[in-house]
Amino acid sequence: MTHILCLETATTNCSVALSINGEVVMMQEDNAKKYSHAERLHTFIKEVLDKAGVAQEKLDAIAVSKGPGSYTGLRIGVSAAKGLCAALDIPLIAVETLRSLSRKQNLTHNELVVPMLDARRMEVYSAIYDSEGNVIRGTEAQILDETSFTEYLDKSIVHFIGNGVEKFQEVCTHPNARFVTNELPSAAQMAAISNQKFQEGLFEDVAYFEPYYLKDFIAGKPKKK
């Protein structure tokens, strides 16, 4: 059996899950209003393993949310994951934050999902996936306006999910848009993804791995004088 500990700290949600063969067997998470992952993460890790009756030495890999997201949150999660991997001599698996967030929404054939995380002002981090989990458009930072995603909305139902959705909901009136608010990335959706990566041997270099911050600045339209 493959035991993987999944850590999600890219947003305010501090989330830890233990998966066995891709199925979550124990989980602990808390979406506090402010970031306090440094205090909670290691406590959650211990609680999850203790409640599951699984010793750290039985873990086969550590999976961590790679970003984009909060700079501080990602640093804390990745540092904890790398420390565990080094101490236990097990591989590190990186899971794209938006990919796992997209798994929270069930789709029917031909529908799309856009996981969307708040960045600043009218900017979000987003990606686009189809009903099979395939990447239609990779992760980007973008400024939202009423024309965003029109080429996809004109062709199919598109579900927007994440803490950046309310921004888009204010400007999008397309009839094919579906908005799922108040959802954040969770370690639960990392389980199946990380298990597949483990089976395929898709591991990161523990010494050199860094989070995916996606810091590129995208300038908005200049204001009229």
C-alpha positions in Angstrom: 0.0 0.0 0.0 1.2 3.5 -0.9 1.0 6.0 2.0 1.3 9.7 1.0 1.0 12.7 3.3 -0.5 15.7 1.4 0.1 19.3 2.5 -1.9 22.2 1.2 -1.0 25.7 2.4 -1.3 27.9 -0.7 -4.2 29.9 0.7 -5.7 30.6 4.1 -6.8 26.9 4.3 -4.2 24.9 6.2 -4.9 21.3 5.1 -3.3 18.0 5.7 -4.5 14.6 4.4 -3.2 11.1 4.6 -3.9 8.9 1.6 -3.5 5.2 1.1 -3.5 4.1 -2.6 -5.0 7.5 -3.6 -7.9 7.4 -1.1 -8.0 9.9 1.9 -8.1 8.0 5.2 -7.6 10.9 7.5 -7.7 14.6 7.2 -7.4 17.8 9.2 -7.9 21.4 7.9 -8.9 24.8 9.1 -9.6 27.9 7.0 -8.7 30.7 9.4 -9.2 34.3 8.4 -5.5 35.0 8.8 -2.5 33.0 7.9 -1.1 30.9 10.8 0.2 27.9 9.0 3.5 28.1 10.9 1.6 27.3 14.1 -0.9 24.8 12.8 0.7 22.7 10.0 3.0 20.5 12.1 0.2 20.0 14.7 -2.1 18.9 11.9 0.5 16.5 10.6 0.9 14.9 14.0 -2.8 14.7 14.5 -3.5 13.1 11.2 -0.8 10.4 11.5 -1.8 9.7 15.2 -5.5 9.4 14.4 -4.7 7.1 11.4 -2.3 5.0 13.5 0.4 5.5 10.9 4.0 6.2 11.9 6.0 8.7 9.9 8.4 5.9 8.9 5.6 4.2 7.1 5.1 7.1 4.7 6.2 6.5 1.1 6.2 10.1 -0.1 5.2 13.7 0.8 3.0 15.7 -1.6 2.9 19.4 -1.4 0.8 22.1 -3.1 3.3 23.9 -5.4 1.4 27.1 -6.2 0.5 29.6 -7.2 -0.8 31.2 -4.0 0.3 33.0 -0.9 4.1 33.5 -0.8 4.3 32.8 2.9 1.9 29.9 2.8 3.7 28.2 0.0 7.1 28.7 1.8 5.8 27.1 5.0 4.3 24.1 3.2 7.3 23.4 1.0 9.7 23.8 3.9 7.8 21.3 6.0 7.5 18.9 3.1 11.2 19.1 2.2 12.1 18.6 5.9 10.0 15.4 6.1 11.4 14.0 2.9 15.0 14.6 4.0 14.5 13.1 7.4 12.6 10.1 6.2 14.5 9.7 2.9 11.4 9.6 0.8 10.4 11.3 -2.4 8.7 14.7 -2.8 5.7 15.1 -5.1 4.5 18.6 -6.2 0.9 19.1 -7.1 -0.3 22.1 -9.0 -2.6 24.1 -6.7 -5.1 25.0 -9.4 -5.2 21.4 -10.7 -6.3 20.1 -7.3 -8.8 22.9 -6.8 -10.4 22.0 -10.1 -11.1 18.5 -8.8 -13.6 20.0 -6.4 -16.1 20.6 -9.2 -17.9 17.7 -10.9 -18.3 18.2 -14.6 -20.4 16.6 -17.3 -19.1 15.9 -20.9 -17.9 19.0 -22.8 -18.0 21.3 -19.7 -14.9 23.2 -18.5 -13.7 24.3 -15.1 -11.6 27.4 -14.3 -10.0 27.2 -10.8 -9.4 30.8 -9.8 -7.3 32.2 -6.9 -7.4 35.8 -5.8 -4.2 37.8 -6.5 -4.7 41.5 -6.2 -7.2 44.1 -7.3 -8.9 42.5 -10.4 -6.1 40.1 -10.9 -6.4 36.3 -10.4 -4.4 33.1 -11.0 -6.3 30.7 -13.2 -6.1 27.7 -15.4 -8.7 25.8 -17.5 -9.4 22.0 -17.4 -11.9 19.8 -19.2 -14.2 17.1 -17.8 -11.3 14.5 -18.1 -8.9 16.7 -16.1 -6.9 17.6 -19.2 -5.2 21.1 -19.3 -7.0 23.3 -21.8 -5.0 26.4 -20.8 -2.2 26.5 -18.3 -1.8 28.6 -15.3 -1.7 32.4 -15.9 -2.0 35.6 -13.9 -4.6 37.8 -15.6 -6.6 41.0 -15.1 -10.3 40.2 -15.3 -12.8 42.1 -17.4 -16.2 41.4 -19.0 -14.5 39.7 -22.0 -12.4 37.2 -20.0 -12.9 33.6 -21.0 -15.4 34.5 -23.7 -13.9 32.2 -26.3 -14.6 29.2 -23.9 -18.0 30.5 -22.6 -19.3 30.8 -26.2 -18.7 27.1 -26.7 -19.7 25.4 -23.5 -20.7 25.6 -19.8 -17.8 26.9 -17.8 -17.6 26.5 -14.0 -15.5 29.1 -12.1 -14.3 27.9 -8.7 -12.1 29.4 -6.0 -11.7 32.6 -3.9 -11.2 34.7 -7.0 -14.6 33.9 -8.4 -16.5 36.8 -6.8 -14.3 39.3 -8.7 -15.3 37.7 -12.0 -19.0 37.3 -11.0 -19.2 41.1 -10.7 -18.3 41.7 -14.4 -19.3 38.5 -16.2 -22.9 38.2 -17.4 -22.5 35.3 -19.9 -25.3 32.7 -19.7 -22.8 29.8 -19.8 -20.9 30.9 -16.7 -21.4 29.0 -13.4 -19.9 30.4 -10.2 -18.8 28.3 -7.3 -17.7 30.7 -4.5 -16.2 30.1 -1.0 -14.0 27.2 -2.2 -10.3 26.9 -1.5 -7.7 24.2 -2.4 -7.7 21.3 0.0 -5.3 18.4 0.6 -8.2 16.0 -0.1 -8.1 16.6 -3.8 -4.3 16.1 -3.8 -4.6 12.4 -2.9 -5.5 10.9 -6.3 -3.2 13.2 -8.2 -0.2 12.5 -6.0 -0.8 8.8 -6.0 -0.7 8.8 -9.8 2.5 10.8 -9.8 4.0 8.4 -7.3 3.2 5.4 -9.6 4.7 7.2 -12.6 7.8 8.2 -10.6 7.2 11.9 -11.1 9.3 13.3 -8.1 11.0 16.6 -7.4 14.6 17.3 -6.4 14.2 17.8 -2.6 17.3 20.0 -2.4 16.4 22.4 -5.2 12.6 22.4 -5.5 11.0 25.8 -5.1 7.3 26.8 -5.1 5.6 28.2 -8.2 4.9 31.8 -7.1 3.8 33.2 -10.5 4.9 36.7 -9.6 4.8 38.2 -13.1 3.0 41.5 -13.0 0.4 42.2 -15.6 -0.3 45.9 -16.1 -3.9 47.1 -16.3 -5.2 49.6 -18.8 -4.0 53.2 -18.1 -6.6 55.5 -16.7 -7.9 58.2 -18.9 -6.7 61.7 -18.1 
